[in-house]
Each structure stands twice: as structure tokens, then as C-alpha cells.
Amino acid sequence: MIGAGSWGTTFGKVLADGGAQVTMWARRPELALEIDEAKRNSKYLPGINLPRSVHATADLARAIDGATQIYLSVPSQSARETLQAMRPYVGDDAIPLVSLMKGVEKKTNLRMSQVIEQELRCDPARIAVASGPNLALEIAKQQPTAAVIASSSQDTADAVARRARNDYFRSFVNTDVIGTEFGGVLKNLIAVAIGIVDGVGYGENTKASIITRGLVEMTDFSVAYGAQPGTLQGLAGLGDLIATCQSPLSRNNTAGRLLGQGYKFQEVIAQMNQTAEGLGSVGPILQLAREAGVEMPIVQQVKMVLDGRMKPRDIAPHLTTDDDTPQGEGTQNGQDDRGGALRRALERTLDLFRDGGRGPRSH
């Protein structure tokens, strides 16, 4: 496991609880020592005891040596630097390389699996990505959840899914890497929007509307880049979207809420203990959307709030477009909501928010 933040540590625990021997790499030696000896990560997962089969080191070569699967959980904007340091230690064999990262690289607009392929110069069939409704602290507390493992190789996806499961964590599989990765990126942007309106003080109608219209934006964008529409209705799309938007454990929701409360972008960054990937992905996603001719009004308004060009309170009236022409609520890729997946997604979202969006949460 390359990376020892909250998600990397949690996924290491998932693997260990499924029977694996896990070696984690932490950039800071003192963190590696705490994980290795105390079986704790007090900064990122306070109160969680790690299995005895989890070990840690600050030595990258030692972490990778003998690995049968390599998982990557570092911030997306520093991933390339870490991958360059890994390159001498990652051989040409067929062991899976699994991305737990959810972001788009700013300079290149590349997805994380593409960055891995470039820097490690490996066959894309070795690469898998994991996504889904995966709030780290809830999983670390062994609350049941599911994820999806995607790879262009069914064999790779299956091999990772067999390893990444235990009695509280189940992995499903697909071969839609594009849709799975973009779902994990785009839901962060919608979660920032939800946080903004939450910070302003708007209620559940506003949030349910943004989630539902946000799912349309996510689907339109992803399909334009080759994804399967159904992927966005699954764990990597709708599932992750609901979890990230409605939970105070979400870093992106928290960042948005601070923006909605009037904090400036740099003040939000200073207050965040961990990276909110959505903040760094807004610009690259909007550039990709323009290149594909996809309209993303909610994400555009998030960008305007980040830039100080829109007051947080003004985000809600602009749910769809400034054009008064009535529009259908289907996606641009030919799906019709009536009787289809998006209608069912709306029903599930409204069910979630019927009680005020305050289901069971961990603290």
C-alpha cells in the first residue's frame, strides 16, 4: 500500500482483514513507525486499531519488495512524483497495480490510471481502479459497504476483487475503467456544491435537486469520454455520489461547507487536514468538458464560487442553465429518464433525503 492517509490506511485494513499480509509505505518515518509498532494511525484514523498483519515502512523499495499486488493511495496531484520514485522497484511482471486515487492531473488532464501507465510504463491490463461509496472512517469501523474494481482486463479485476473483500467489504467488478474513474472524480465536484449550499443554509430540496442534476452532468461527461452510462448508475457513480454528498465525513463536502460559510479558497485549504480532491479537479474537468462539448452548469458554478465570481448563496437558482427554455431531464447521450435508470436514481435520492439526510453516521 503506497500511501498512509485515511483511505490508504483503511484499505490496508480491508486487505488485512481479508487475510492479506500488508506493508504500507508512509512518506513520514514517524507515521510509518506508529503504524508498524503501535498498529495505529492517530492523525488520519484516530481510535482505530489496525490488524497485526499490517506493517509499515518509510522505505519505498522495502514496501514494494515481494508484493503480489500494489495499491496506490496518494494525492492525485503528487501521484506522478511518487510513481517516478517507484519505477526502479516495480518489475515487468504481471502483478496488479491498483489505483485508489480519485482525481485528474491538473497539468495534463489525465486520469490516474493513465498517469500510472505513463510513469510505470506498464501494460494497461495490469492496472485496476477501485471506487464506490467508501468513506474511510466508516469502513475502518467495519460498517458494511461495497466497492467496484474496474480494469480493462477481466482477470485483473477479478484478482483484485478476490483479495479486496472480507465480511464487511464486498468488491464487484467491471471493465469500464473510464466510467469508474470519472465517477470517482466527478462526484467530488458535486459534493463541493452540496457543501456550499449546506454552508449557506439551504435545505434538503436544494441538495436533492443538485445531486440528481449532478448525476446527469456526471453521466453526460463520462459517456462523452467513452464510459458506459450504466456505470454512473452504480457504485462508482450514484453510490459514491450519495455517500460523499450527504456525509460530514466527506472532505469535499466539508470544503464546500466552509466556502458556503464565507471562507475564501485559500482559507479553506489552510483549514483542511487532508486533501479535498474535488477542489483541484474543477479546472481540469471543465476544460475537458469544453473540449467534448458537454455542459456542466453545476460544476461551472462551483468554479465561480472558488474564483470569487459568484456568491455561494447564488449557486442554487442556476441548477440547469440561464436559458429559460424548458428542458427535459434526460441526459445528452440519449437516455430518457421516464422509466429508466435516472428516474430510479431520483427515487433513491429522494428516499435518502426524506428524513432530512440524517441517517446513521459515525463520529
CORMO-V864189 format. One record per residue. SS is DSSP state (A for helix, B for strand, O for the rest). PHI is phi in degrees with one decimal (* if undefined). NEAR is the number of other ideal C-beta (glycine too) atoms within 8 Angstrom. Layout:
SS;PHI;NEAR
SS;PHI;NEAR
This chain:
O;*;15
B;-94.8;14
O;119.6;14
O;-128.5;16
O;-76.7;12
A;-64.8;12
A;-75.3;11
A;-61.0;16
A;-66.1;19
A;-63.5;14
A;-68.5;14
A;-60.2;15
A;-65.2;14
A;-56.6;12
A;-63.8;13
A;-65.6;14
A;-68.0;12
O;-90.5;11
O;109.9;5
O;-85.4;8
O;-89.8;6
B;-116.7;12
B;-115.3;11
B;-100.7;17
B;-105.8;16
O;-116.5;13
O;-63.4;6
O;-95.3;7
A;-57.8;7
A;-67.2;6
A;-70.7;14
A;-59.0;15
A;-64.5;9
A;-62.8;12
A;-63.7;18
A;-69.1;9
A;-97.5;6
A;-91.5;6
O;56.0;9
O;-137.3;10
B;-132.4;13
O;-67.5;6
O;-76.0;6
O;-102.3;10
B;-135.8;13
O;-61.5;6
O;84.3;3
O;-103.0;12
O;-91.0;4
O;-93.6;12
O;-62.4;9
O;-63.3;4
O;-82.1;8
B;-97.2;13
B;-122.5;10
B;-148.5;15
B;-153.4;12
O;-96.8;10
O;-97.5;7
A;-62.4;10
A;-61.4;8
A;-66.0;8
A;-63.7;13
A;-84.7;12
O;-55.3;7
O;80.4;3
O;-66.9;9
O;-102.2;4
B;-147.3;10
B;-120.3;11
B;-109.7;12
B;-118.9;16
O;-139.6;12
O;-123.7;12
O;-56.4;10
A;-60.4;14
A;-77.7;9
A;-113.4;8
A;-62.4;16
A;-61.3;10
A;-61.7;7
A;-65.9;12
A;-63.9;13
A;-62.6;8
A;-69.4;7
A;-76.6;13
A;-50.2;10
A;-64.6;5
A;-104.0;9
O;-100.6;10
O;-76.4;5
O;-91.5;3
O;-73.5;4
O;-96.9;5
O;-65.2;10
B;-65.3;13
B;-116.5;13
B;-113.5;15
B;-89.7;13
O;-102.7;13
O;-90.2;12
O;-127.6;11
O;-172.5;14
B;-122.2;13
O;-67.3;14
O;-60.4;9
O;-69.9;4
O;-114.6;6
O;61.8;9
O;-87.6;9
B;-70.7;11
A;-64.7;17
A;-65.1;12
A;-70.2;8
A;-65.5;14
A;-60.5;15
A;-60.0;11
A;-64.1;9
A;-77.0;11
A;-94.7;11
O;50.5;6
O;-118.2;11
O;-65.3;5
A;-59.8;8
A;-66.6;9
A;-80.6;11
B;-93.5;17
B;-128.1;13
B;-127.6;16
B;-115.7;16
B;-153.2;15
O;142.3;12
O;-75.6;11
O;-126.6;13
O;-75.9;11
A;-57.3;13
A;-64.5;12
A;-63.0;11
A;-69.4;15
A;-59.5;12
O;-87.2;8
O;65.1;7
O;-80.1;8
O;-60.1;7
B;-157.5;12
B;-136.4;12
B;-139.7;14
B;-122.3;15
B;-108.5;16
B;-118.6;18
B;-154.8;16
O;-65.7;8
O;-103.2;9
A;-60.7;8
A;-61.6;7
A;-64.9;14
A;-59.0;15
A;-64.2;9
A;-62.7;10
A;-70.2;16
A;-63.0;12
A;-65.6;7
A;-81.6;10
O;-90.8;15
O;-158.2;9
O;-159.1;8
O;-74.2;4
O;-121.7;9
B;-135.0;15
B;-119.1;8
B;-109.1;13
B;-97.4;11
B;-133.7;12
B;-155.0;13
O;-112.3;10
O;-96.3;10
A;-64.5;13
A;-60.7;11
A;-64.7;17
A;-65.9;15
A;-69.6;16
A;-66.3;14
A;-58.1;18
A;-67.6;13
A;-82.1;15
A;-69.8;15
A;-61.6;15
A;-63.1;16
A;-69.4;17
A;-67.8;19
A;-63.8;16
A;-63.0;18
A;-61.0;16
A;-62.5;15
A;-61.9;18
A;-60.9;16
A;-69.8;15
A;-67.0;13
A;-64.6;14
A;-68.7;12
O;112.6;6
O;-72.7;8
O;-100.2;6
A;-73.4;8
A;-59.5;6
A;-61.2;10
A;-68.5;16
A;-63.1;11
A;-65.4;9
A;-67.4;16
A;-59.8;14
A;-68.9;12
A;-69.3;12
A;-64.6;16
A;-62.7;16
A;-63.5;12
A;-61.3;16
A;-60.4;16
A;-68.4;16
A;-57.5;14
A;-62.5;16
A;-64.1;17
A;-63.7;15
A;-60.8;12
O;-103.2;10
O;103.9;5
O;-77.4;13
O;-88.4;8
A;-54.4;13
A;-61.8;7
A;-61.5;16
A;-75.4;16
O;-90.9;12
O;-103.1;12
A;-61.6;13
A;-77.4;15
A;-111.1;17
A;-58.8;13
A;-60.2;12
A;-67.2;16
A;-61.4;16
A;-62.1;13
A;-61.2;12
A;-72.5;16
A;-77.4;16
A;-100.6;12
O;-110.0;10
O;-69.1;6
O;-76.1;9
O;-74.9;13
A;-64.9;10
A;-70.8;16
A;-62.0;17
A;-62.9;12
A;-61.3;15
A;-62.9;18
A;-62.3;12
A;-64.8;13
A;-61.6;17
A;-64.8;14
O;-82.6;8
O;105.2;6
O;-72.4;8
O;-79.7;6
A;-52.9;10
A;-66.3;6
A;-68.7;9
A;-63.9;14
A;-58.7;8
A;-66.8;6
A;-83.2;7
O;-78.4;11
O;-76.3;3
O;-131.3;8
O;-73.4;9
O;-98.1;14
A;-58.1;15
A;-60.9;13
A;-63.4;13
A;-82.6;13
A;-97.0;14
A;-58.6;14
A;-60.2;9
A;-58.3;12
A;-65.8;15
A;-66.2;12
A;-64.5;9
A;-63.2;12
A;-63.8;13
A;-62.6;7
A;-64.0;6
A;-94.1;9
O;71.9;5
O;-105.0;10
O;-86.6;8
O;-134.7;12
A;-61.7;11
A;-66.8;14
A;-64.3;16
A;-61.6;9
A;-71.5;12
A;-60.3;15
A;-60.5;11
A;-64.6;9
A;-66.7;14
A;-59.7;10
O;-81.9;8
O;79.8;7
O;-96.1;5
O;-141.3;10
O;-71.0;5
A;-51.6;13
A;-63.7;6
A;-88.2;8
O;-71.7;14
A;-67.8;11
A;-66.3;5
A;-107.8;10
O;-64.0;9
O;-120.5;6
O;-166.7;7
O;-79.7;3
O;-77.2;4
O;-80.8;3
O;-62.7;4
O;-58.6;3
O;-128.5;6
O;-73.0;5
O;-100.4;7
O;-73.1;10
O;-85.0;11
O;-73.4;8
O;-92.8;9
O;98.4;6
O;-73.0;11
O;-113.6;8
O;-60.6;11
O;-62.5;5
O;77.8;5
O;-108.9;10
A;-64.9;9
A;-70.0;16
A;-64.4;10
A;-65.0;9
A;-63.1;12
A;-61.8;10
A;-61.0;8
A;-65.6;10
A;-66.0;14
A;-64.5;9
A;-60.4;7
A;-61.6;10
A;-92.3;12
O;-61.0;6
O;-99.2;6
O;85.7;6
O;70.6;9
O;-118.9;5
O;-76.2;7
O;-60.7;3
O;-136.4;9
O;-97.0;8
O;-125.1;2
